[in-house]
Amino acid sequence: SVIALYHRHPVKGPDILLRALEHIRSVRPDLPIRVFAARPPSHRLPERVEVHIRPALADLRDLYNDSVVLLHPSRSEGWPLVPMEAAACGCAIVACANPGVSECFTAGVSMQAVPVGDGEALGQGALDVLADDALRIRLAEAGRDAVDRTSWSASADVLESALLRILETS
């Protein structure tokens, strides 16, 4: 199945997600699609899209674990928590290539990247990944590796290095 976060704020790409879901539904009407959200969607979702409002952490983990592809339609992201959580649970990531998600995942290696704003490409990216088991498994494994390399100490080292560079140029 496919899973995605629905958020109505325009930066989170609800319109992009809708176009992706409509494209997926037009090609694979039988494919289970799940979205989770903090509140009921203000957009009309395609038929037979399962909606989970404020799932408990254990339920969210089960949703990720029961899915094989995460759609990430965000136009901009500071730190992509949802793709990180999904990748940790073994989902292949199909994302709009915004700068935040590109800090964590690499296009063609640990995520299938599409142009920001292109909902049809996002949906087709998911279909492509679902149609190719080898690609899906490779992306999922590389995504999990990317998450495993992320730590507080590694982030602190990067910050310290940046601060030292700033001090040296001052």
C-alpha positions in Angstrom: 0.0 0.0 0.0 0.9 3.7 -0.2 0.8 6.1 2.7 1.1 9.8 3.0 0.7 12.6 5.5 -2.1 15.0 4.6 -1.8 18.5 5.9 -3.9 21.4 4.5 -1.2 24.0 4.7 -0.1 24.9 1.1 3.6 24.4 1.8 2.8 20.8 2.7 1.4 20.2 -0.8 -2.1 19.0 -0.2 -3.0 19.8 -3.9 0.1 17.9 -5.0 -0.9 14.9 -2.9 -4.5 15.0 -4.3 -3.1 15.0 -7.9 -0.8 12.1 -7.0 -3.6 10.1 -5.4 -5.9 10.7 -8.3 -3.2 9.6 -10.7 -2.5 6.4 -8.7 -6.2 5.7 -8.4 -6.7 6.1 -12.2 -4.0 3.5 -12.9 -4.4 1.2 -9.9 -7.9 1.5 -8.5 -7.4 -1.5 -6.3 -4.2 -0.2 -4.5 -4.7 0.4 -0.8 -4.0 4.1 0.0 -3.8 5.5 3.5 -3.3 9.0 4.7 -3.0 10.3 8.2 -3.6 13.8 9.4 -4.0 15.9 12.5 -7.5 16.8 11.6 -10.1 15.8 9.0 -9.0 16.8 5.4 -10.4 20.0 4.1 -9.9 18.7 0.6 -12.0 16.0 -1.0 -9.8 12.9 -1.3 -10.3 10.2 -4.0 -12.7 7.4 -3.2 -11.4 4.5 -1.1 -8.6 6.4 0.5 -8.3 5.4 4.2 -8.0 8.4 6.5 -6.5 8.1 10.0 -6.9 11.2 12.2 -4.3 11.7 14.9 -3.2 8.0 15.1 -1.4 7.0 18.3 2.3 6.4 17.8 1.9 2.6 17.9 -0.9 2.9 15.2 1.2 5.2 13.1 4.1 2.8 13.3 1.8 0.0 12.2 0.6 2.1 9.3 4.1 2.7 8.1 5.0 -1.0 8.6 1.9 -2.1 6.6 2.9 0.2 3.7 5.7 -0.1 1.1 5.8 3.5 -0.3 5.5 6.9 1.3 4.4 9.9 -0.7 6.0 13.1 0.4 4.4 16.1 -1.5 5.9 18.9 0.5 7.0 22.0 -1.4 9.5 22.9 1.3 10.7 21.2 4.4 13.0 22.1 7.2 13.5 18.5 8.5 11.4 15.8 6.9 10.3 13.8 10.0 7.6 11.8 8.2 9.9 10.4 5.5 12.5 9.6 8.2 9.9 7.7 10.2 8.6 5.9 7.2 12.1 5.0 6.0 12.9 3.7 9.4 9.9 1.3 9.1 11.0 0.1 5.6 9.0 2.3 3.3 10.5 3.4 0.0 10.3 7.2 -0.2 8.8 9.0 -3.2 9.2 12.7 -2.6 9.1 16.1 -4.2 12.8 17.0 -4.2 12.6 19.9 -1.8 15.8 21.0 -0.1 14.9 19.5 3.3 14.2 16.0 2.1 17.3 16.2 -0.1 19.5 16.8 3.0 18.5 13.4 4.3 17.9 11.3 1.2 19.6 11.1 -2.1 17.6 11.1 -5.4 17.9 7.8 -7.2 19.7 6.2 -4.2 17.6 6.5 -1.1 14.5 8.1 -2.6 12.6 8.4 -5.8 12.6 12.2 -6.4 10.2 14.2 -8.6 10.0 17.9 -9.3 8.5 20.0 -6.6 4.8 20.7 -7.3 4.3 17.8 -9.8 1.5 15.7 -8.4 1.2 13.4 -11.4 5.0 12.7 -11.3 4.7 12.0 -7.6 1.9 9.5 -8.3 3.8 8.0 -11.2 6.9 7.7 -9.1 5.0 5.6 -6.6 3.6 3.4 -9.4 7.1 3.0 -10.9 8.5 1.9 -7.5 5.6 -0.4 -6.9 6.1 -2.0 -10.3 9.7 -2.8 -9.7 10.4 -4.9 -6.6 14.2 -4.6 -7.0 14.0 -0.7 -7.1 11.5 -0.6 -4.2 13.8 -2.8 -2.0 16.9 -0.9 -3.0 15.3 2.4 -2.1 13.9 1.1 1.1 17.2 -0.4 2.3 19.1 2.8 1.3 16.5 4.9 3.0 16.8 2.9 6.2 20.6 3.3 6.0 20.2 7.1 5.6 18.1 7.2 8.8 20.6 5.0 10.6 23.4 7.4 9.8 21.4 10.3 11.4 22.2 11.0 15.0 22.4 13.9 17.4 26.2 13.5 17.7 26.6 13.6 13.9 24.4 16.7 13.7 26.3 18.3 16.5 29.6 17.6 14.6 28.2 19.3 11.5 27.0 22.3 13.5 30.3 22.6 15.3 32.2 22.5 12.0 30.0 25.2 10.5 30.5 27.4 13.6 34.3 26.9 13.4 34.3 27.9 9.7 32.3 31.1 10.6 34.8 31.9 13.4 37.7 31.4 11.1 36.4 33.8 8.5 35.4 36.5 11.1 
